[in-house]
Amino acid sequence: MARVRHQVGIVGDINDVYRALHEPAGLVGWWATTADGTPVVGQVLDLHFSGLAKLSFRIDSLEENSLVRLAFPDPGRGRTARSNSR
């Protein structure tokens, strides 16, 4: 699987950005229609998009106000894809 990295600039309070990337309420504020899960390492977040799709992400790492690492399974290849925000 190809490695894809994105870097974007976000103007905002670091605490708010950190919460928006891994807490269900934060993810609903900018991405998903609804979200369920417990925002701690090892837990799974389920994101729902207007009844059209559900994406499940496992939280692999959290470093407060610094890093959010999410992983989701790639069932077609038996691999895990990762998303890092630092």
C-alpha positions as CSV (number, residue, x, y, z in Angstrom):
1,M,0.0,0.0,0.0
2,A,1.3,3.4,-0.9
3,R,2.1,5.8,2.0
4,V,0.2,9.1,1.7
5,R,1.0,12.0,3.9
6,H,-0.8,15.3,4.1
7,Q,0.1,18.4,6.1
8,V,-2.4,21.2,6.5
9,G,-2.3,24.4,8.5
10,I,-5.1,24.9,10.9
11,V,-5.7,28.2,12.7
12,G,-7.2,27.4,16.1
13,D,-6.6,26.6,19.7
14,I,-4.4,23.4,19.9
15,N,-6.7,21.9,22.6
16,D,-9.7,22.3,20.2
17,V,-7.9,20.8,17.3
18,Y,-6.6,17.8,19.3
19,R,-10.2,17.1,20.5
20,A,-11.6,17.5,17.0
21,L,-9.3,14.8,15.7
22,H,-10.1,12.0,18.2
23,E,-13.2,12.7,20.2
24,P,-16.6,11.7,18.8
25,A,-18.1,15.2,19.5
26,G,-15.2,16.8,17.8
27,L,-15.3,14.6,14.7
28,V,-19.0,15.3,14.3
29,G,-18.2,19.0,14.4
30,W,-16.3,18.9,11.1
31,W,-16.4,15.4,9.4
32,A,-18.9,12.7,10.3
33,T,-22.7,13.0,10.8
34,T,-22.6,10.9,14.0
35,A,-19.7,9.2,15.9
36,D,-19.5,6.6,18.6
37,G,-16.7,5.3,20.7
38,T,-14.4,6.0,23.7
39,P,-11.5,8.3,22.8
40,V,-8.7,6.3,24.4
41,V,-5.8,4.2,23.0
42,G,-7.0,0.8,21.9
43,Q,-10.6,1.7,21.5
44,V,-12.5,2.0,18.2
45,L,-14.3,5.1,16.9
46,D,-17.2,4.5,14.5
47,L,-18.0,7.4,12.2
48,H,-21.3,7.5,10.3
49,F,-21.9,9.6,7.2
50,S,-25.6,10.4,6.7
51,G,-26.5,6.7,6.5
52,L,-24.3,6.3,3.5
53,A,-21.2,4.8,5.1
54,K,-19.6,3.8,8.4
55,L,-15.8,4.0,9.0
56,S,-14.2,2.4,12.0
57,F,-10.9,3.7,13.3
58,R,-8.8,2.2,16.1
59,I,-6.9,4.7,18.2
60,D,-3.3,3.6,18.2
61,S,-1.6,6.6,19.8
62,L,-2.5,9.8,21.6
63,E,-0.1,12.4,22.8
64,E,-2.1,15.3,24.2
65,N,-2.0,18.4,21.9
66,S,0.7,16.7,19.7
67,L,-0.3,13.4,18.1
68,V,-3.3,11.4,17.0
69,R,-2.6,8.1,15.3
70,L,-5.7,6.2,13.9
71,A,-5.7,2.9,12.1
72,F,-8.4,1.3,10.1
73,P,-8.4,-2.2,8.5
74,D,-8.0,-2.7,4.8
75,P,-10.1,-5.9,4.5
76,G,-9.2,-6.3,0.8
77,R,-5.5,-6.7,1.5
78,G,-5.4,-7.9,5.1
79,R,-3.4,-4.8,6.1
80,T,-3.9,-1.9,8.4
81,A,-3.9,1.7,7.1
82,R,-2.8,4.4,9.5
83,S,-3.6,8.1,9.8
84,N,-1.3,10.3,11.8
85,S,-1.9,13.9,12.9
86,R,1.0,15.7,14.5
